């Protein structure tokens, strides 16, 4: 019997990450639900997956710390085998702010929190997947944001800048590892109904802004998950360095 594929999804205890975990499990993947602190939410995702006939485990790790990323990959390797897919999804948002009111602490926190984990997790995934390291290839999908294109003025310029870095990472890394059997792609969600808006101080932000979108509605995490899954799957086997925007026409 062929080995089941393994997917690691960072920040998978809620929102887009949780929806993606459920979808990959539905398609037969063994899913590693990574989380930072909400053990209850992560285990609820795992329990739901198992209840529906899938396979999943939850592993706590601060993916902005290299020692914990290494331990995360070691645990996956020992319990599940080598990973086939990495979904870089973990991220943070802080209260809406004008640019001139940003301070060093917040800027550092946002840039570190939204960039570093993508670099660290990709590094260890490449060491697992790359043909240069004896791997069988694989797929990395980065979750960026439509804010990387709009700049998010008066609200989240720091967050938007961090996601612009993820776009650049996607382009450069895709070119560097393509010949090693690894594809690197990216989704850029826009106004999606997730808890992250509450982190920014406005839980109902999607409803306030949705009328300004061509599609006149916010998006659902499951819609983003479908794009992530397609990019990671063999149906996108000739796609690397590509972006899918899920922003209602924004």
LINQUIZI-V106098 format. One line per field, one symbol per residue. ss: DSSP state (A for helix, B for strand, O for the rest). phi: phi as a letter, one per 30 degrees, with the letter a starting at -180 (. if undefined). psi: psi as a letter, one per 30 degrees, with the letter a starting at -180 (. if undefined). Layout:
ss = ???
phi = ???
psi = ???
//
This chain:
ss = OOOOOBBBBOOOOOAAAAAAAAAAAAOOOBBBBBBOOOAAAAAAAAAAAAAOOOBBBBBBOOOOOAAAAAAAAAAAAAAOOOOOBBBBOOOOOOOOOOAAAOOAAAAAAAAAAAAAAAAAAAAAAAAAAOAAAOOOOBBBBBBOOOAAAAOOOOOOAAAAAAAAAAAAAAAAAAAAAAAAOBBBBBBBBOOBOOOAAAAOOOOOAAAAAAAAOOOOOOBOAAAAAAAAAAAAOAAAOOOOOOBBBBOOOO
phi = .ddddcbcbdhcdahdddddedddddcjddcccdbcbdedddddddddddecjcbabcbdaddcbdddddddddddddcbjddcbccdbeabbbeeadedcdceddeddddddcceddddddedddddddddcidcilbbbcccadddcdihdibbddddddddddedeedddeddcedciccbbbcbdcdcdbdeddddjbecedddcddddediadccedddeddddddddddcdccbicbccbbijd
psi = kkkklkkkjkhgflbeeeeeeeeeeeggkkkjjklefieeeefeeeeeeeeggakllkkkkjggkeeeeeeeeeeeeeefaklfkkjjfkllklkkkleffkleeeeeeeeeffeeeeeeeeeeeefeekffgglglakkkkjbkfffeffhkgdheeeeeefeeeeeeeeeeeeegefggkkjlkkilcjkjlfeeeeggiegeeeeffffkefglllkeeeeeeeeeeeflffhfgkkglkkkiggf.
//
